[in-house]
Every structure is written in structure tokens, then in C-alpha cells.
């Protein structure tokens, strides 16, 4: 089977990261999500982002190089990708990349590094007012199928992201690491009480896909299905009003996420994905330590 979406993910990693950075992406994921019970496997050379507490000082002294203990988690993790959907995902970001294409690459990257670390990956989204749930699997071919189906079927009608999250909480009993991939409007939909409910049992991280601003030479309005008149796009007063509205919305939702200790990041383009995921995992790691 040709893994078309996974191959795009792998190509993106190879284009925008060298081998060392790719190891950091993989290693950051491992360092954040260790199983409750760990078995010692072997010693290996220290690399950036390894935990200091894992250094074997006696073996390092004997060998003359810094060595760390490598462990295997007895328990695999369950990674849930909650994907926002609807016509708004056909809109573009502020770098003029289609939001759904970016969501596919983000979800694909997260799923890829999870499966590489022998974890299970599931996906859920709303299609035509119906909640679609793709069960936990551990193969790249399954992930590729999930991404393909989301690409083909998740753009018919807007769904309520809050209802989708509540459905995940009510119907899936196993402990999960949940990544919510949405945009600013989607984050605004999520109620604070929903986040609190989710955080009691699961790890929750949010990735927001940035929206385009209403200015430029040409911009298509998804909701009205027509191009925005040029005199509006060139109106500087409207630009300022839009900036203030967006700024207030960002501030309000940052406050909501921070109060619930939910790590989040914003991504505008494909080339940012790897760096922003590393930053997100690091932020979540330190939030866990503080809690």
C-alpha cells in the first residue's frame, strides 16, 4: 500500500529538519510521555534533550563519554487526534496555506512519531453532523487511511467542537493523550468546564491553525462563497478593527487555556510544524512538572 499522507509527513520532516533535529522531535515525545512502569534496556550516548537524571555516571566515567540509561515503557500510550472540520477548514492561513492541508500534516506528524514510539493512535471528527470515530491502531497504514478519510469527508458542514470533545470524554474510558487540532474560533467554542472535565483524566494539548487577515489583493470568503470586494480589503480602518478583535479573542482564550493548564501553540505554515510541536511538548512537560 502506498502511504501517500505519511510520505508527505516524512518528506516534510526531512526538508525542514536535519538528522539531529529529527532525533530531538522523537526524543522530546519520549521524554514527555514515559509509561508508569519503565524497564531498563541498555545504555546509549547522551543527546540533547535527554533527562539529566537518566545519566549513568559510573558507566560514563568508565567509558569516557556521557551515557544515559534507556528504558522501555511497559504500558503503551493512547494518542487521540481530535480534528476540527467543516467548510472553515477550506479557508487559508495568514501564509495562504489551506487550513485542512495543514491540519492533515499536523495530525500526520503527531501520529507518525507516536506510532514510531509504539503507541496507539485514534482520530475523531465531525462529518455532516455525525461524529466519526477511528479506533486506536498502531500501524502507519491505519494512520494513512484515517488521514485520507478526514481529507475526503470532513468538510461538509460545521460541527460543534465542544460536543465532539464531550463525546470523546463520555464514550472512551481509557486514559489518553489528546491533541485538539483546530483554529481560534474552535478554541473559543470549547467551554472551560469541558477542559476541566477532560484534564481530570487525560493529558490535553491544543494546536491552533492561524487565520488569514482580511487584507491583500484577493481573498475568498468561505461563508459567502464569493471574493471579498477589494475596497474592503484595502480599508486600513477595517484592518485595525480586525486586529483588535482578533487580539482580544486571543487574549481571552489564552487566559482560558492557561487557567486550565492546557499547553497550546499556533501554527501558520507547514514549515513551522516540527519546531512548534517540539515547543508544545516542552511546554506540556513543564506544566506536568508544576502540577
C-alpha positions as CSV (number, residue, x, y, z in Angstrom):
1,X,0.0,0.0,0.0
2,X,1.2,3.5,-0.9
3,X,1.3,5.7,2.2
4,X,0.7,9.0,0.4
5,X,0.0,11.1,3.5
6,X,2.7,9.5,5.6
7,X,5.2,10.0,2.8
8,X,4.3,13.7,2.8
9,X,4.9,13.9,6.6
10,X,8.3,12.1,6.3
11,X,9.3,14.5,3.4
12,X,8.3,17.5,5.5
13,X,10.5,16.3,8.4
14,X,13.4,15.6,6.1
15,X,13.1,19.0,4.3
16,X,12.8,21.2,7.4
17,X,15.0,19.3,9.9
18,X,18.4,17.7,9.8
19,X,19.0,14.3,11.4
20,X,19.9,15.8,14.8
21,X,16.7,17.8,15.0
22,X,14.6,14.8,13.9
23,X,16.0,12.9,16.8
24,X,15.0,15.8,19.1
25,X,11.5,15.7,17.8
26,X,11.3,12.0,18.5
27,X,13.2,12.3,21.8
28,X,11.1,15.1,23.1
29,X,8.0,13.0,22.6
30,X,9.6,10.1,24.5
31,X,10.8,12.3,27.4
32,X,7.3,13.8,27.9
33,X,5.3,10.5,27.7
34,X,7.0,7.8,29.6
35,X,5.0,4.9,30.9
36,X,4.2,4.5,34.6
37,X,6.4,1.4,34.7
38,X,9.8,1.5,33.0
39,X,12.2,-1.3,32.2
40,X,15.9,-0.7,31.8
41,X,17.0,-1.7,28.3
42,X,20.5,-0.5,27.6
43,X,23.0,2.4,27.7
44,X,23.5,4.9,24.8
45,X,25.3,8.1,24.1
46,X,23.8,11.3,25.6
47,X,21.9,13.5,23.1
48,X,20.4,17.0,23.6
49,X,17.1,16.9,25.5
50,X,17.9,13.7,27.4
51,X,17.0,13.9,31.1
52,X,20.0,14.6,33.4
53,X,18.6,12.0,35.9
54,X,18.9,9.3,33.3
55,X,22.7,9.7,33.0
56,X,24.7,6.7,34.3
57,X,27.6,8.5,35.9
58,X,29.6,5.3,36.7
59,X,29.4,3.9,33.2
60,X,30.1,7.4,31.8
61,X,33.3,7.6,33.9
62,X,34.5,4.2,32.7
63,X,33.8,4.8,29.0
64,X,35.0,8.4,28.9
65,X,31.7,9.6,27.3
66,X,28.4,10.7,28.6
67,X,26.0,7.7,28.7
68,X,22.3,7.6,29.6
69,X,20.1,4.7,30.6
70,X,17.4,3.8,28.1
71,X,14.1,2.5,29.3
72,X,11.1,0.8,27.7
73,X,7.7,1.6,28.9
74,X,5.6,-1.4,29.8
75,X,2.4,0.4,29.0
76,X,1.7,1.9,25.6
77,X,0.1,5.3,25.3
78,X,-3.2,6.1,23.6
79,X,-3.0,9.2,21.4
80,X,-6.3,10.7,20.4
81,X,-6.3,13.3,17.5
82,X,-9.5,15.4,17.7
83,X,-9.7,17.2,14.3
84,X,-11.8,20.2,13.7
85,X,-13.8,20.1,10.5
86,X,-16.3,21.9,8.3
87,X,-16.1,24.5,5.5
88,X,-13.9,26.8,7.6
89,X,-11.1,24.3,7.2
90,X,-11.1,25.0,3.5
91,X,-10.1,28.6,4.3
92,X,-6.4,29.8,4.3
93,X,-3.9,30.7,7.0
94,X,-2.1,34.1,7.1
95,X,0.6,32.4,4.9
96,X,-2.1,31.4,2.4
97,X,-1.9,27.6,3.1
98,X,-5.2,25.7,3.2
99,X,-6.1,25.0,6.9
100,X,-7.3,21.5,6.3
101,X,-4.0,20.6,4.5
102,X,-2.1,22.0,7.5
103,X,-4.3,20.0,9.9
104,X,-3.5,16.8,7.9
105,X,0.2,17.5,8.2
106,X,0.0,18.3,11.9
107,X,-2.1,15.2,12.7
108,X,0.1,13.1,10.5
109,X,3.3,14.3,12.2
110,X,1.9,13.6,15.7
111,X,0.5,10.2,14.6
112,X,3.8,9.3,12.9
113,X,6.1,10.0,15.9
114,X,3.5,8.2,18.2
115,X,3.5,5.1,16.1
116,X,7.3,5.2,15.7
117,X,7.3,5.0,19.6
118,X,5.0,2.0,19.5
119,X,1.9,3.9,20.8
120,X,-1.7,3.6,19.6
121,X,-3.3,6.4,17.5
122,X,-7.0,7.2,17.1
123,X,-8.8,10.0,15.4
124,X,-12.2,11.7,15.6
125,X,-14.0,14.5,13.8
126,X,-17.5,15.6,12.7
127,X,-18.8,14.8,9.2
128,X,-22.2,16.1,8.2
129,X,-23.3,16.4,11.9
130,X,-22.2,12.8,12.6
131,X,-19.3,12.0,14.9
132,X,-16.7,9.8,13.1
133,X,-14.5,7.8,15.4
134,X,-11.5,5.9,14.1
135,X,-10.3,3.4,16.7
136,X,-6.8,3.1,18.3
137,X,-4.3,1.4,15.9
138,X,-0.5,1.1,15.8
139,X,0.3,0.9,12.1
140,X,1.2,3.6,9.6
141,X,-1.2,2.2,7.1
142,X,-4.1,2.7,9.5
143,X,-3.0,6.3,10.2
144,X,-2.7,6.9,6.4
145,X,-6.3,5.7,6.0
146,X,-7.5,7.9,8.8
147,X,-5.9,11.0,7.2
148,X,-7.3,10.1,3.8
149,X,-10.9,9.7,5.1
150,X,-10.6,13.0,7.1
151,X,-9.4,14.7,3.9
152,X,-12.3,13.3,1.8
153,X,-15.2,13.6,4.2
154,X,-14.6,16.2,6.9
155,X,-15.7,19.4,5.0
156,X,-19.4,19.1,4.5
157,X,-20.9,21.1,7.5
158,X,-19.6,22.8,10.6
159,X,-19.9,20.8,13.8
160,X,-19.7,21.8,17.4
161,X,-16.2,21.1,18.6
162,X,-17.3,21.2,22.2
163,X,-19.9,18.4,21.6
164,X,-17.2,16.3,19.9
165,X,-14.9,16.7,22.9
166,X,-17.6,15.8,25.3
167,X,-18.4,12.7,23.3
168,X,-14.8,11.6,23.5
169,X,-14.9,12.0,27.2
170,X,-18.2,10.1,27.7
171,X,-17.6,7.2,25.3
172,X,-13.9,6.4,25.6
173,X,-12.9,5.2,29.1
174,X,-9.1,4.5,28.6
175,X,-6.6,7.2,29.6
176,X,-5.5,9.2,26.6
177,X,-3.1,11.9,25.4
178,X,-5.4,14.2,23.5
179,X,-4.3,16.6,20.7
180,X,-7.0,19.0,19.6
181,X,-6.3,20.5,16.2
182,X,-8.5,23.5,15.5
183,X,-8.3,27.2,14.9
184,X,-9.0,30.3,17.1
185,X,-12.8,30.1,16.5
186,X,-12.6,26.4,17.5
187,X,-10.7,27.2,20.8
188,X,-13.3,29.8,21.5
189,X,-16.1,27.1,21.2
190,X,-14.5,24.9,23.8
191,X,-16.0,25.6,27.2
192,X,-13.8,26.0,30.3
193,X,-15.8,23.3,32.1
194,X,-15.2,20.9,29.2
195,X,-11.4,21.4,29.5
196,X,-11.6,20.9,33.3
197,X,-13.5,17.7,32.8
198,X,-11.1,16.4,30.2
199,X,-8.0,17.3,32.2
200,X,-9.1,15.3,35.3
201,X,-8.4,12.1,33.4
202,X,-6.3,12.9,30.3
203,X,-3.3,14.9,29.0
204,X,-4.6,17.7,26.8
205,X,-2.7,19.7,24.2
206,X,-4.1,22.2,21.7
207,X,-2.8,23.2,18.3
208,X,-4.4,26.3,16.7
209,X,-4.1,26.9,13.0
210,X,-3.8,30.6,12.3
211,X,-6.3,32.5,10.3
212,X,-5.7,34.9,7.4
213,X,-6.3,38.6,8.0
214,X,-8.8,40.4,5.8
215,X,-6.4,42.3,3.6
216,X,-4.4,41.7,0.5
217,X,-5.1,41.7,-3.2
218,X,-7.6,38.9,-3.3
219,X,-9.4,37.0,-0.6
220,X,-12.2,34.4,-0.9
221,X,-14.9,34.3,1.8
222,X,-15.8,30.7,2.6
223,X,-19.1,31.5,4.3
224,X,-20.5,33.7,1.5
225,X,-18.7,31.7,-1.2
226,X,-17.5,34.8,-3.0
227,X,-14.5,37.1,-3.2
228,X,-14.3,40.0,-0.7
229,X,-14.6,43.3,-2.5
230,X,-11.2,45.0,-3.0
231,X,-12.3,48.3,-1.4
232,X,-12.9,46.4,1.9
233,X,-9.5,44.6,1.6
234,X,-7.7,47.9,1.2
235,X,-9.5,49.7,4.1
236,X,-6.9,50.3,6.8
237,X,-9.6,51.2,9.4
238,X,-11.1,47.7,8.9
239,X,-7.6,46.2,9.3
240,X,-7.2,47.9,12.6
241,X,-10.6,46.8,13.8
242,X,-10.0,43.2,12.8
243,X,-6.6,43.2,14.5
244,X,-8.2,44.4,17.8
245,X,-11.0,41.8,17.6
246,X,-8.5,39.0,17.0
247,X,-6.2,40.3,19.7
248,X,-9.0,40.3,22.3
249,X,-10.1,36.8,21.2
250,X,-6.5,35.5,21.5
251,X,-6.1,37.1,25.0
252,X,-9.4,35.7,26.2
253,X,-8.7,32.2,25.0
254,X,-5.1,32.2,26.2
255,X,-6.4,33.0,29.7
256,X,-8.9,30.1,29.5
257,X,-6.2,27.6,28.4
258,X,-3.7,28.8,31.0
259,X,-6.2,28.6,33.8
260,X,-6.8,25.0,32.9
261,X,-3.0,24.3,32.5
262,X,-3.5,23.3,28.8
263,X,-0.4,23.7,26.7
264,X,-1.0,25.1,23.2
265,X,0.7,26.5,20.2
266,X,-0.3,28.3,17.0
267,X,0.9,27.2,13.5
268,X,0.6,29.2,10.3
269,X,2.6,27.1,7.8
270,X,3.9,23.6,7.1
271,X,7.5,24.6,7.7
272,X,6.7,25.5,11.3
273,X,5.2,22.2,12.3
274,X,8.2,20.3,13.6
275,X,9.6,23.2,15.6
276,X,6.2,24.1,17.1
277,X,5.4,20.5,18.1
278,X,8.8,20.4,20.0
279,X,7.9,23.6,21.7
280,X,4.4,22.4,22.6
281,X,5.7,19.1,24.0
282,X,8.3,21.0,26.1
283,X,5.6,23.4,27.4
284,X,3.4,20.5,28.3
285,X,6.3,18.7,30.0
286,X,7.0,21.6,32.4
287,X,3.2,22.1,33.0
288,X,3.1,18.5,34.2
289,X,6.1,19.1,36.5
290,X,4.5,22.1,38.1
291,X,1.2,20.2,38.6
